[in-house]
Amino acid sequence: MHFSSGLCLFIALVCQVSCEETIIGLYGETVEVPCNKGAPKPKDLIMTKWKYNNGALLTQSKDKNVTVKATKEYMNRVSMTEDSSLLIAGATLKDEQTFTCMIVVDGDISEFPVKVIIHKAPTTLDFTSPAAELEIGKPTQLGICSAHDANPAAVITWYKNKKPLLADGKGIVISSALKVDNETGLTTTTSVLSYTAVKEDADAFFTCGTLNSSSSPISFNVTYPTEKVSLQVVSKGPFKEGDNLTLRCKADGNPPPTSFNFHIKGKVVKVENSDTYTLTKVTRKDTGEYKCSLIDNAKMEDSKNLTINYLDMSLGLPGKVTKRAGEGLTFNLADASGELESVAWKKDNVKLNKQPAFEKLTYADSGKYEVVVTMGPLNKTAYFELVVEGVPVIQQLKTQKAKDSQHSVLLCTAEGFPKPTVSWSVNGTVSSESSYINGEITHSLTIVPSVNLTVACTVSNELGQDTKFVNVSILYEEVKMDKQDSSEDSDSTKLVVGLVVSLLLTTVVVGLVYWLYMKKSKQGSWTTGEKDDGSNEESKKLEEKIDEKLEENIQKVEV
């Protein structure tokens, strides 16, 4: 029995050291310390007692109220719950110690020690003494971060763009200091960041923070010398004559330069308290290279080549152009700073599919022309009237039968400008004229030929004239020939032979009559005694009549 009591006492002592429970309470709050890890009260519980190193705090016997045994700092701050937990109000750092719950059950005593730790977050977190500016490559105290009245002491971390900064002893140096308040025991942590900025830090945000809090982000003006100058064209291109053109000289230094030199077409223009320069109403002469540079360092410069676009329409033609048919026409189209994007032609307000060719002019080329050329935002329009003139020329002269087969129709087609007039060497019953289109006209004349004719067509204008001839046969011969053409070859032959025989017989008869007449005339002169002169004259007249008749018959035979 004594052995068991001793063993229990030994186990209790070991458990007090090795089985000690730890809880964390918050500074200024009520701390609840569980008894036996919050296990239910034993049924045969005789007494519960809470104590600490300086003595008893509370006791409670079975079926009795809690009795406060504490003095001084715990007299009015401690109490016990129904499950025997210890309540400590208004926790301070002095409450960081071990509290023991002792339970008496049927003569057995059990103790359950609980170590209490008090935590407190920093009251405030301050980012103070920020640097006025950071200069790249130069170590600078960026700022001081302080976490006040914490327990345990706050650990301060520095951040750039929300990423932790780790001290490397070179560009990033962090030093920390702790200060404990003598009355409260709370600790204030102070951290100082020494930082060597780089160019990219111009847009960076820095903060400091602890586990539970963070400062407001702060950005710094990072200064550095100019390393590059760039010439920018503020105005939107492409540029054309008459536009205003604004240039900007931009330097990457911080603070940026406030004055620049602009090199404008070989001249240096100094601009102070501004980084822009404007050229007004530029012309094609302003095309070329432009530069800007630092006033104190001319080698720090940048340049750009600018083109001022222009478009001149100069056909090199008067408003009205007169040319002879067959000649060529040359012209200039446009003088431009670049390639033309489009060339559109119209003739007499009708769109042409392609540029007209004037290598060898025809009357059809006459008309009013419009050409529009386009290059970017520029477009120009030019107009001219082309007149193609020439001496009239007969293209065709022919004859044909009218539908009624009683008339012949003569057709004379000619070209020329001004409009030719048409005349015929014969008169007709009906004459008409076609429309005068593209310098061409056709004149018709209806006639009824009584004999075979050679007809002349003459066309003329103020520049000259042209004449051509056509043979016209009498209509009945044409009709006869038409019948011959439609008959069989044997019938045609018979008709021709019959005509020849008939004519020969007529000639013989006439000759015989003539011979008899001459003989009779000679005999009569012997009987009447008339003079030879009269007979001779009559003979001559008769011979002439016979000759005419023979000639007429011979012509008929030839036809």
Secondary structure, 3 states (H helix, E strand, C coil): CHHHHHHHHHHHHHHHHHCCEEEEEECCCCEEECCHHHCCCCCCEEEEEEEECCEEEEEEECCCCEEECCCHHHCCCEEECCCCCEEECCCCHHHCCEEEEEEEECCEEEEEEEEEEEEECCCCEEEECCCCCEECCCEEEEEEEEEEEEECCCCCEEEECCEECCCCCCCEEEEEEEEECCCCCCEEEEEEEEEECCHHHHHCEEEEECCCCECCCEECCEEECCCCEEEEECCCCCEECCCCEEEEEEECCECCCCCEEEEECCEEEEECCCCEEEECCCCHHHCEEEEEEECCCCCCEEEEEECEECEEECCCCCCEEEEECCCCCCCCCEEECCCCCEEEEEECCEECCCCCCCCCCCHHHCEEEEEEEEECCEEEEEEEEEEEEEEEEEEEEEEEECCCCCCEEEEEEEEEECCCEEEECCCCCEEEECCCECCEEEEEEEECCCCCEEEEEEEEECCEEEEEEEEECCHHHHHHHHHHHHCCHHHHHHHHHHHHHHHHHHHHHHHHHHHHHHHHHHHHHHHHCCCHHHHHHHHHHHHHHHHHHHHHHHHHHHC
